[in-house]
């Protein structure tokens, strides 16, 4: 008889322990099974939270559950509607590689549209790009990509772009030259507000704009003109690559 009493007492003790445990688990997790978070309703300690119930050590009010108060998660890979990486056009680099603009994601981009047979404005734009590069400290260069996009894809083949890059000492890893389709170039120019028009074979009139994009492909700054003060352009690049 005594042995039966002991067994009954043990069963009661185990049942009570599991009930307490279940009660605590129900109290400290929400219905999705996510750990609950508690906070003073008066926020005496700012955004400080607790993992268990209790009272605020300052005002002594009962802590309230804020388990449903979730922080907005920012996806570093998310592309906004303003990003040039939404463009689906295909491009060829001076190395003969086929890419999409999204493949340039992750670096600050300094971009300009030129054509290699230009004898007037484009050499000045190239000089402006070289001037910008020369003013950027080495520690910031790793996060940069200088991109030159041809507005004459029929003439500026990858081979021609490769030769042009070498002739202008722009064949380092930080430089990228792009040849696209006629429609792709037109679409990209529209995004940058660059206007161009063929006025004779191998000769175009065009806007003189250098654009700076952040790592997500969003336009942050534009420099218009030839040989202009590039102080704001440099400032923008340094802020994006610090």
SEBAMAR-819449 format. One record per residue: x, y, z of N, C-alpha, C, O in turn; chain. Coordinates in pm, whole numbers. Layout:
BEGIN
((X,Y,Z),(X,Y,Z),(X,Y,Z),(X,Y,Z),"A"),
...
END
This chain:
BEGIN
((84,-120,0),(0,0,0),(88,126,0),(59,224,-69),"A"),
((194,119,79),(285,234,89),(352,263,-45),(372,379,-82),"A"),
((387,156,-119),(451,173,-249),(360,243,-346),(408,323,-427),"A"),
((230,216,-341),(133,281,-430),(124,429,-401),(112,510,-493),"A"),
((130,467,-272),(125,609,-234),(246,683,-291),(234,796,-339),"A"),
((363,617,-285),(485,680,-337),(473,704,-487),(509,810,-538),"A"),
((421,602,-557),(405,614,-703),(310,728,-737),(335,805,-830),"A"),
((200,738,-662),(101,844,-687),(163,981,-665),(142,1073,-744),"A"),
((242,995,-555),(306,1123,-524),(405,1163,-634),(412,1280,-672),"A"),
((482,1065,-686),(577,1092,-793),(506,1138,-919),(551,1232,-984),"A"),
((395,1074,-953),(318,1110,-1073),(262,1251,-1061),(263,1328,-1157),"A"),
((212,1284,-939),(157,1418,-916),(267,1523,-931),(244,1629,-988),"A"),
((386,1493,-878),(497,1587,-885),(540,1610,-1030),(564,1723,-1071),"A"),
((549,1501,-1108),(587,1514,-1248),(484,1593,-1326),(519,1674,-1412),"A"),
((357,1569,-1298),(249,1641,-1368),(255,1790,-1337),(236,1873,-1426),"A"),
((283,1822,-1210),(291,1963,-1168),(410,2032,-1235),(400,2147,-1277),"A"),
((523,1960,-1243),(643,2018,-1304),(621,2048,-1452),(658,2155,-1501),"A"),
((558,1952,-1525),(533,1971,-1667),(432,2081,-1691),(441,2154,-1790),"A"),
((334,2094,-1601),(233,2199,-1614),(298,2335,-1600),(268,2428,-1676),"A"),
((388,2347,-1500),(459,2474,-1480),(546,2506,-1601),(552,2620,-1647),"A"),
((614,2401,-1652),(702,2421,-1766),(623,2465,-1887),(663,2557,-1958),"A"),
((508,2397,-1912),(424,2433,-2026),(371,2573,-2012),(362,2649,-2108),"A"),
((334,2607,-1887),(281,2741,-1862),(384,2847,-1892),(354,2950,-1952),"A"),
((511,2821,-1850),(619,2917,-1875),(647,2928,-2023),(670,3038,-2074),"A"),
((647,2812,-2095),(674,2815,-2238),(565,2891,-2311),(592,2965,-2406),"A"),
((439,2872,-2268),(330,2944,-2331),(340,3092,-2305),(299,3174,-2387),"A"),
((395,3126,-2188),(405,3265,-2150),(519,3334,-2222),(510,3453,-2253),"A"),
((629,3258,-2250),(747,3319,-2306),(762,3301,-2457),(862,3344,-2515),"A"),
((663,3239,-2520),(664,3229,-2666),(527,3268,-2718),(427,3251,-2649),"A"),
((524,3319,-2840),(396,3353,-2898),(340,3234,-2972),(400,3126,-2970),"A"),
((227,3252,-3040),(160,3137,-3101),(239,3080,-3220),(215,2966,-3260),"A"),
((332,3158,-3276),(414,3105,-3383),(537,3033,-3329),(618,2980,-3406),"A"),
((550,3030,-3197),(664,2963,-3137),(786,3052,-3129),(896,3004,-3100),"A"),
((769,3181,-3154),(880,3276,-3148),(891,3330,-3006),(791,3364,-2944),"A"),
((1013,3337,-2955),(1034,3384,-2818),(972,3521,-2798),(992,3612,-2878),"A"),
((896,3535,-2688),(832,3662,-2657),(933,3761,-2601),(1035,3722,-2544),"A"),
((904,3888,-2618),(988,3995,-2569),(903,4089,-2486),(789,4119,-2523),"A"),
((958,4136,-2373),(882,4222,-2282),(952,4355,-2266),(1074,4365,-2272),"A"),
((870,4458,-2244),(922,4593,-2235),(835,4677,-2143),(715,4654,-2132),"A"),
((897,4774,-2078),(821,4864,-1991),(725,4947,-2077),(769,5006,-2176),"A"),
((596,4954,-2044),(500,5032,-2124),(534,5180,-2128),(493,5251,-2220),"A"),
((610,5228,-2028),(650,5369,-2025),(785,5390,-2091),(832,5503,-2108),"A"),
((848,5278,-2130),(981,5281,-2193),(1080,5363,-2110),(1152,5449,-2161),"A"),
((1082,5334,-1980),(1173,5405,-1890),(1319,5385,-1930),(1404,5472,-1908),"A"),
((1347,5268,-1988),(1484,5237,-2027),(1500,5240,-2180),(1582,5169,-2238),"A"),
((1419,5324,-2243),(1427,5335,-2388),(1375,5210,-2456),(1265,5164,-2425),"A"),
((1451,5154,-2547),(1409,5035,-2622),(1454,4905,-2556),(1442,4798,-2617),"A"),
((1505,4911,-2435),(1552,4789,-2368),(1438,4691,-2349),(1327,4730,-2312),"A"),
((1464,4563,-2375),(1364,4459,-2362),(1414,4348,-2272),(1533,4339,-2242),"A"),
((1319,4261,-2229),(1350,4148,-2142),(1291,4022,-2203),(1192,4027,-2276),"A"),
((1353,3910,-2171),(1306,3783,-2225),(1203,3716,-2135),(1140,3618,-2175),"A"),
((1184,3769,-2013),(1087,3712,-1921),(998,3822,-1864),(1033,3940,-1866),"A"),
((883,3781,-1813),(792,3876,-1752),(849,3928,-1621),(944,3871,-1567),"A"),
((792,4035,-1572),(839,4096,-1447),(791,4238,-1440),(692,4275,-1503),"A"),
((861,4318,-1364),(824,4459,-1352),(943,4547,-1387),(1058,4505,-1376),"A"),
((914,4668,-1427),(1019,4762,-1462),(1099,4799,-1338),(1039,4835,-1237),"A"),
((1231,4791,-1341),(1312,4824,-1223),(1307,4972,-1185),(1353,5010,-1077),"A"),
((1252,5054,-1274),(1247,5198,-1248),(1109,5241,-1200),(1096,5295,-1090),"A"),
((1005,5218,-1283),(870,5263,-1244),(787,5153,-1178),(678,5180,-1128),"A"),
((838,5029,-1178),(775,4914,-1114),(648,4866,-1184),(579,4779,-1131),"A"),
((615,4922,-1300),(499,4875,-1374),(528,4739,-1435),(643,4707,-1464),"A"),
((424,4658,-1454),(441,4527,-1515),(490,4542,-1658),(441,4626,-1733),"A"),
((588,4458,-1695),(637,4459,-1833),(529,4405,-1925),(457,4311,-1890),"A"),
((518,4463,-2043),(419,4421,-2141),(487,4348,-2257),(600,4381,-2295),"A"),
((418,4249,-2312),(473,4173,-2423),(476,4259,-2549),(379,4325,-2584),"A"),
((589,4256,-2615),(603,4326,-2743),(652,4225,-2847),(729,4258,-2937),"A"),
((606,4101,-2832),(651,3994,-2921),(614,4021,-3065),(683,3977,-3157),"A"),
((505,4094,-3085),(460,4121,-3222),(524,4246,-3279),(501,4282,-3395),"A"),
((606,4314,-3199),(675,4434,-3244),(806,4391,-3308),(906,4374,-3239),"A"),
((805,4374,-3438),(922,4325,-3508),(992,4437,-3580),(930,4533,-3627),"A"),
((1122,4424,-3589),(1200,4524,-3659),(1195,4495,-3808),(1190,4379,-3850),"A"),
((1195,4601,-3887),(1195,4584,-4031),(1330,4530,-4075),(1434,4588,-4045),"A"),
((1326,4420,-4147),(1448,4357,-4193),(1483,4414,-4330),(1402,4409,-4422),"A"),
((1602,4466,-4342),(1645,4526,-4467),(1726,4423,-4545),(1827,4372,-4496),"A"),
((1682,4394,-4664),(1752,4300,-4750),(1857,4376,-4831),(1823,4458,-4916),"A"),
((1986,4347,-4803),(2093,4417,-4872),(2093,4390,-5022),(2151,4465,-5100),"A"),
((2026,4280,-5061),(2023,4246,-5202),(1901,4303,-5274),(1885,4284,-5394),"A"),
((1817,4371,-5200),(1695,4425,-5259),(1728,4539,-5356),(1815,4622,-5329),"A"),
((1659,4542,-5468),(1678,4645,-5569),(1556,4734,-5572),(1444,4685,-5587),"A"),
((1576,4864,-5558),(1464,4958,-5558),(1418,4985,-5701),(1485,4948,-5798),"A"),
((1304,5049,-5713),(1249,5082,-5845),(1338,5181,-5920),(1332,5191,-6042),"A"),
((1421,5256,-5845),(1507,5357,-5907),(1641,5302,-5955),(1722,5376,-6011),"A"),
((1665,5174,-5933),(1795,5116,-5963),(1811,5085,-6113),(1718,5037,-6177),"A"),
((1929,5113,-6166),(1958,5077,-6304),(1971,4926,-6320),(1971,4875,-6432),"A"),
((1981,4854,-6208),(1993,4709,-6215),(1861,4643,-6255),(1857,4522,-6277),"A"),
((1754,4720,-6264),(1628,4667,-6314),(1630,4650,-6465),(1549,4576,-6521),"A"),
((1724,4717,-6531),(1734,4705,-6676),(1785,4566,-6712),(1882,4517,-6653),"A"),
((1720,4503,-6807),(1753,4363,-6839),(1839,4349,-6965),(1863,4238,-7012),"A"),
((1885,4461,-7019),(1966,4456,-7141),(2098,4381,-7118),(2149,4375,-7006),"A"),
((2150,4326,-7226),(2276,4249,-7222),(2389,4335,-7276),(2372,4410,-7373),"A"),
((2506,4323,-7213),(2622,4405,-7249),(2745,4318,-7265),(2757,4213,-7203),"A"),
((2838,4364,-7350),(2967,4299,-7368),(3076,4389,-7312),(3076,4509,-7339),"A"),
((3167,4334,-7235),(3277,4412,-7180),(3394,4412,-7279),(3393,4338,-7377),"A"),
((3495,4495,-7251),(3614,4500,-7336),(3691,4369,-7331),(3777,4343,-7415),"A"),
((3661,4285,-7232),(3727,4155,-7220),(3648,4046,-7292),(3687,3929,-7291),"A"),
((3537,4084,-7356),(3458,3987,-7429),(3358,3911,-7344),(3297,3814,-7391),"A"),
((3339,3953,-7220),(3243,3887,-7132),(3104,3946,-7153),(3090,4066,-7180),"A"),
((3002,3863,-7141),(2864,3908,-7153),(2805,3924,-7013),(2809,3830,-6933),"A"),
((2752,4041,-6983),(2701,4069,-6849),(2568,4144,-6857),(2526,4190,-6963),"A"),
((2503,4155,-6742),(2390,4246,-6723),(2436,4354,-6625),(2532,4334,-6550),"A"),
((2369,4466,-6626),(2409,4574,-6536),(2408,4530,-6390),(2488,4578,-6309),"A"),
((2318,4439,-6357),(2310,4390,-6218),(2439,4323,-6174),(2468,4315,-6055),"A"),
((2517,4274,-6269),(2645,4211,-6236),(2746,4312,-6180),(2849,4273,-6125),"A"),
((2716,4442,-6194),(2803,4546,-6142),(2766,4584,-5999),(2830,4669,-5938),"A"),
((2664,4521,-5946),(2616,4552,-5811),(2723,4523,-5707),(2800,4428,-5720),"A"),
((2727,4607,-5604),(2820,4585,-5494),(2932,4687,-5488),(3004,4695,-5389),"A"),
((2947,4766,-5596),(3048,4871,-5597),(2984,5005,-5636),(2883,5009,-5706),"A"),
((3044,5112,-5589),(3003,5245,-5633),(3044,5259,-5779),(3158,5227,-5816),"A"),
((2953,5307,-5863),(2979,5317,-6006),(2991,5462,-6049),(2906,5545,-6018),"A"),
((3097,5491,-6122),(3115,5622,-6185),(3105,5597,-6335),(3193,5533,-6393),"A"),
((2997,5646,-6397),(2967,5606,-6534),(2959,5726,-6628),(2916,5835,-6591),"A"),
((3002,5702,-6753),(2995,5805,-6856),(2969,5736,-6990),(3010,5621,-7010),"A"),
((2901,5806,-7080),(2874,5753,-7213),(2960,5828,-7314),(2958,5951,-7319),"A"),
((3038,5752,-7394),(3130,5810,-7493),(3126,5726,-7619),(3049,5630,-7627),"A"),
((3207,5761,-7718),(3235,5671,-7831),(3379,5693,-7873),(3430,5804,-7866),"A"),
((3444,5587,-7915),(3590,5590,-7927),(3642,5671,-8045),(3759,5710,-8045),"A"),
((3559,5696,-8146),(3606,5773,-8262),(3585,5923,-8244),(3616,6001,-8333),"A"),
((3533,5963,-8129),(3508,6104,-8100),(3641,6180,-8090),(3736,6131,-8029),"A"),
((3646,6297,-8150),(3769,6378,-8149),(3755,6506,-8067),(3851,6581,-8051),"A"),
((3634,6531,-8015),(3612,6658,-7945),(3580,6638,-7798),(3668,6648,-7713),"A"),
((3452,6610,-7766),(3408,6605,-7627),(3458,6481,-7552),(3497,6492,-7436),"A"),
((3457,6366,-7617),(3489,6242,-7545),(3630,6239,-7485),(3646,6192,-7373),"A"),
((3733,6288,-7556),(3865,6292,-7492),(3864,6376,-7364),(3936,6345,-7269),"A"),
((3782,6481,-7362),(3770,6562,-7241),(3699,6484,-7131),(3736,6494,-7014),"A"),
((3596,6408,-7168),(3525,6326,-7069),(3617,6219,-7011),(3614,6191,-6891),"A"),
((3698,6160,-7098),(3795,6060,-7051),(3893,6125,-6954),(3927,6066,-6851),"A"),
((3938,6245,-6986),(4030,6317,-6897),(3962,6348,-6764),(4025,6340,-6658),"A"),
((3834,6382,-6768),(3760,6410,-6644),(3749,6284,-6558),(3760,6290,-6436),"A"),
((3727,6170,-6623),(3721,6044,-6548),(3857,6013,-6486),(3864,5968,-6372),"A"),
((3963,6036,-6559),(4097,6013,-6505),(4126,6108,-6389),(4191,6070,-6292),"A"),
((4077,6231,-6400),(4096,6330,-6294),(4023,6287,-6167),(4076,6300,-6057),"A"),
((3904,6235,-6183),(3827,6187,-6068),(3902,6072,-6000),(3917,6071,-5878),"A"),
((3947,5976,-6081),(4019,5861,-6025),(4143,5906,-5948),(4173,5851,-5842),"A"),
((4214,6005,-5998),(4338,6050,-5937),(4315,6114,-5800),(4407,6120,-5718),"A"),
((4194,6161,-5775),(4165,6229,-5649),(4106,6137,-5542),(4081,6181,-5430),"A"),
((4085,6012,-5575),(4028,5917,-5480),(4140,5840,-5410),(4223,5779,-5478),"A"),
((4145,5841,-5277),(4249,5767,-5204),(4246,5617,-5236),(4142,5562,-5272),"A"),
((4360,5554,-5222),(4370,5411,-5253),(4274,5326,-5173),(4220,5228,-5224),"A"),
((4252,5364,-5046),(4163,5283,-4963),(4018,5287,-5009),(3939,5200,-4973),"A"),
((3982,5387,-5090),(3846,5397,-5142),(3832,5333,-5280),(3721,5305,-5325),"A"),
((3944,5312,-5347),(3940,5262,-5484),(3884,5120,-5495),(3825,5084,-5596),"A"),
((3903,5040,-5389),(3857,4901,-5395),(3706,4892,-5412),(3655,4795,-5468),"A"),
((3635,4992,-5363),(3489,4989,-5373),(3434,5063,-5493),(3316,5095,-5498),"A"),
((3522,5090,-5592),(3482,5171,-5707),(3494,5094,-5838),(3580,5008,-5854),"A"),
((3407,5129,-5931),(3417,5077,-6067),(3386,5193,-6162),(3278,5251,-6157),"A"),
((3482,5227,-6247),(3465,5333,-6345),(3417,5268,-6475),(3487,5183,-6531),"A"),
((3299,5306,-6521),(3235,5238,-6634),(3214,5336,-6749),(3154,5442,-6732),"A"),
((3264,5300,-6867),(3246,5381,-6986),(3159,5303,-7085),(3194,5193,-7127),"A"),
((3044,5361,-7120),(2946,5294,-7205),(2948,5358,-7344),(2934,5480,-7356),"A"),
((2965,5277,-7447),(2971,5330,-7583),(2832,5363,-7635),(2738,5285,-7619),"A"),
((2819,5480,-7699),(2693,5515,-7765),(2695,5474,-7913),(2600,5499,-7986),"A"),
((2805,5412,-7955),(2819,5364,-8093),(2855,5216,-8092),(2968,5179,-8125),"A"),
((2759,5131,-8054),(2790,4987,-8040),(2829,4918,-8169),(2893,4813,-8165),"A"),
((2793,4973,-8286),(2829,4909,-8411),(2979,4922,-8440),(3040,4831,-8496),"A"),
((3036,5035,-8402),(3180,5056,-8423),(3262,5008,-8306),(3368,4948,-8323),"A"),
((3213,5035,-8185),(3289,5004,-8064),(3268,4860,-8020),(3194,4832,-7926),"A"),
((3333,4771,-8090),(3330,4629,-8054),(3413,4608,-7927),(3491,4697,-7890),"A"),
((3399,4495,-7861),(3484,4468,-7744),(3632,4482,-7776),(3708,4531,-7692),"A"),
((3674,4439,-7894),(3815,4449,-7933),(3857,4595,-7944),(3966,4632,-7900),"A"),
((3772,4677,-8005),(3802,4819,-8019),(3807,4885,-7882),(3894,4967,-7857),"A"),
((3715,4851,-7794),(3713,4907,-7659),(3838,4866,-7581),(3892,4945,-7504),"A"),
((3883,4744,-7602),(4004,4696,-7534),(4125,4779,-7578),(4207,4818,-7495),"A"),
((4135,4804,-7706),(4245,4884,-7759),(4238,5027,-7705),(4340,5085,-7667),"A"),
((4118,5083,-7703),(4098,5219,-7652),(4139,5228,-7505),(4202,5325,-7464),"A"),
((4102,5127,-7427),(4137,5125,-7284),(4288,5126,-7265),(4340,5199,-7180),"A"),
((4359,5046,-7344),(4505,5041,-7332),(4568,5173,-7375),(4662,5221,-7312),"A"),
((4516,5231,-7483),(4571,5357,-7534),(4557,5470,-7433),(4640,5561,-7428),"A"),
((4452,5464,-7352),(4425,5570,-7256),(4462,5531,-7112),(4422,5597,-7016),"A"),
((4540,5422,-7099),(4585,5375,-6967),(4468,5354,-6872),(4473,5391,-6755),"A"),
((4362,5294,-6926),(4241,5267,-6848),(4208,5118,-6853),(4090,5080,-6859),"A"),
((4309,5035,-6852),(4289,4890,-6863),(4308,4817,-6730),(4326,4696,-6728),"A"),
((4305,4893,-6619),(4313,4829,-6487),(4180,4767,-6447),(4079,4786,-6514),"A"),
((4182,4692,-6338),(4061,4622,-6293),(3948,4716,-6257),(3831,4677,-6263),"A"),
((3981,4840,-6221),(3877,4934,-6179),(3802,4996,-6297),(3704,5068,-6277),"A"),
((3849,4968,-6420),(3785,5023,-6539),(3708,4916,-6613),(3755,4804,-6630),"A"),
((3586,4953,-6658),(3504,4862,-6736),(3445,4937,-6855),(3390,5046,-6840),"A"),
((3457,4878,-6974),(3399,4936,-7095),(3286,4845,-7142),(3299,4723,-7140),"A"),
((3175,4906,-7184),(3058,4827,-7221),(3009,4860,-7362),(2997,4976,-7401),"A"),
((2981,4753,-7436),(2915,4762,-7566),(2780,4693,-7554),(2774,4577,-7513),"A"),
((2672,4762,-7589),(2540,4702,-7582),(2474,4699,-7718),(2537,4726,-7819),"A"),
((2348,4665,-7719),(2270,4673,-7843),(2226,4818,-7862),(2233,4899,-7770),"A"),
((2180,4851,-7982),(2135,4988,-8007),(2018,5024,-7916),(2014,5134,-7862),"A"),
((1925,4931,-7898),(1809,4957,-7811),(1851,4964,-7665),(1798,5045,-7589),"A"),
((1947,4880,-7625),(1993,4882,-7486),(2065,5010,-7452),(2048,5063,-7343),"A"),
((2145,5060,-7546),(2216,5186,-7525),(2116,5301,-7515),(2130,5389,-7430),"A"),
((2015,5300,-7603),(1914,5405,-7601),(1837,5404,-7468),(1811,5510,-7410),"A"),
((1802,5286,-7421),(1730,5275,-7295),(1815,5327,-7179),(1766,5401,-7094),"A"),
((1941,5288,-7178),(2031,5331,-7070),(2051,5482,-7074),(2053,5546,-6969),"A"),
((2067,5539,-7193),(2085,5683,-7206),(1962,5758,-7154),(1976,5863,-7091),"A"),
((1845,5706,-7180),(1723,5769,-7131),(1719,5772,-6979),(1674,5870,-6919),"A"),
((1765,5665,-6916),(1768,5658,-6771),(1862,5764,-6714),(1833,5824,-6611),"A"),
((1974,5786,-6780),(2074,5883,-6734),(2044,6025,-6782),(2117,6119,-6749),"A"),
((1938,6041,-6861),(1905,6171,-6922),(2016,6219,-7014),(2038,6339,-7028),"A"),
((2084,6124,-7076),(2189,6157,-7174),(2125,6156,-7313),(2065,6057,-7355),"A"),
((2140,6266,-7385),(2087,6276,-7520),(2201,6262,-7621),(2308,6321,-7604),"A"),
((2178,6184,-7725),(2279,6171,-7829),(2211,6149,-7964),(2099,6098,-7972),"A"),
((2281,6188,-8068),(2226,6175,-8203),(2340,6161,-8303),(2439,6234,-8296),"A"),
((2325,6067,-8395),(2426,6049,-8499),(2411,6161,-8602),(2304,6177,-8661),"A"),
((2515,6236,-8623),(2508,6347,-8718),(2582,6316,-8848),(2563,6385,-8948),"A"),
((2664,6213,-8845),(2733,6163,-8965),(2799,6032,-8927),(2810,6002,-8808),"A"),
((2842,5952,-9023),(2908,5826,-8987),(3026,5850,-8891),(3112,5935,-8916),"A"),
((3027,5776,-8785),(3132,5783,-8683),(3133,5915,-8606),(3233,5948,-8542),"A"),
((3025,5990,-8612),(3022,6118,-8541),(2885,6140,-8477),(2781,6127,-8543),"A"),
((2885,6172,-8346),(2762,6191,-8271),(2767,6322,-8194),(2874,6366,-8152),"A"),
((2652,6383,-8177),(2639,6491,-8078),(2579,6426,-7955),(2492,6339,-7965),"A"),
((2624,6468,-7837),(2576,6400,-7715),(2596,6486,-7591),(2674,6581,-7590),"A"),
((2522,6451,-7487),(2537,6518,-7357),(2669,6477,-7294),(2721,6369,-7320),"A"),
((2722,6565,-7211),(2849,6537,-7142),(2820,6526,-6992),(2831,6623,-6917),"A"),
((2784,6406,-6951),(2740,6383,-6812),(2815,6265,-6752),(2823,6159,-6812),"A"),
((2869,6285,-6633),(2929,6176,-6555),(2835,6150,-6437),(2800,6242,-6363),"A"),
((2795,6026,-6421),(2697,5990,-6319),(2759,5900,-6213),(2844,5816,-6243),"A"),
((2716,5918,-6089),(2765,5837,-5977),(2647,5759,-5919),(2544,5817,-5885),"A"),
((2663,5627,-5908),(2560,5540,-5854),(2611,5472,-5728),(2730,5443,-5716),"A"),
((2521,5446,-5633),(2561,5371,-5514),(2567,5222,-5546),(2544,5182,-5661),"A"),
((2597,5140,-5448),(2618,4997,-5471),(2491,4923,-5514),(2498,4810,-5562),"A"),
((2375,4988,-5497),(2249,4927,-5538),(2200,4982,-5671),(2088,4954,-5714),"A"),
((2285,5059,-5737),(2248,5108,-5869),(2157,5228,-5870),(2091,5255,-5971),"A"),
((2152,5302,-5759),(2066,5420,-5751),(2149,5545,-5779),(2258,5561,-5725),"A"),
((2098,5633,-5864),(2170,5753,-5903),(2183,5848,-5785),(2082,5886,-5724),"A"),
((2306,5887,-5752),(2331,5974,-5638),(2380,6113,-5677),(2360,6209,-5603),"A"),
((2443,6125,-5794),(2498,6254,-5834),(2531,6254,-5982),(2568,6151,-6039),"A"),
((2516,6371,-6046),(2556,6386,-6184),(2639,6513,-6202),(2607,6619,-6146),"A"),
((2743,6500,-6280),(2831,6613,-6313),(2814,6640,-6462),(2840,6552,-6545),"A"),
((2773,6761,-6498),(2747,6792,-6638),(2845,6898,-6687),(2872,6996,-6619),"A"),
((2897,6876,-6807),(2990,6971,-6866),(3128,6909,-6882),(3152,6795,-6841),"A"),
((3218,6984,-6943),(3354,6938,-6968),(3452,7020,-6886),(3447,7143,-6886),"A"),
((3542,6952,-6816),(3643,7021,-6738),(3586,7105,-6626),(3646,7205,-6587),"A"),
((3471,7066,-6574),(3405,7144,-6469),(3465,7109,-6332),(3537,7010,-6319),"A"),
((3434,7189,-6233),(3476,7162,-6095),(3410,7033,-6048),(3287,7024,-6043),"A"),
((3491,6934,-6015),(3435,6804,-5976),(3436,6782,-5825),(3434,6668,-5778),"A"),
((3438,6889,-5749),(3445,6878,-5603),(3326,6800,-5546),(3344,6715,-5460),"A"),
((3205,6830,-5594),(3087,6761,-5544),(3086,6614,-5585),(3039,6527,-5511),"A"),
((3138,6587,-5704),(3147,6447,-5750),(3241,6368,-5659),(3208,6257,-5618),"A"),
((3356,6424,-5630),(3453,6358,-5542),(3393,6339,-5403),(3408,6233,-5343),"A"),
((3326,6440,-5354),(3264,6431,-5221),(3163,6317,-5216),(3160,6240,-5119),"A"),
((3080,6305,-5319),(2980,6200,-5324),(3046,6062,-5325),(3004,5971,-5253),"A"),
((3149,6048,-5407),(3219,5918,-5417),(3283,5880,-5284),(3274,5764,-5242),"A"),
((3345,5975,-5217),(3409,5946,-5089),(3306,5905,-4985),(3332,5816,-4904),"A"),
((3190,5970,-4985),(3084,5934,-4889),(3032,5794,-4915),(2998,5721,-4822),"A"),
((3024,5755,-5041),(2970,5623,-5077),(3071,5511,-5055),(3032,5395,-5042),"A"),
((3199,5544,-5050),(3303,5441,-5039),(3376,5443,-4906),(3474,5370,-4889),"A"),
((3330,5524,-4812),(3402,5532,-4683),(3378,5407,-4600),(3431,5396,-4489),"A"),
END
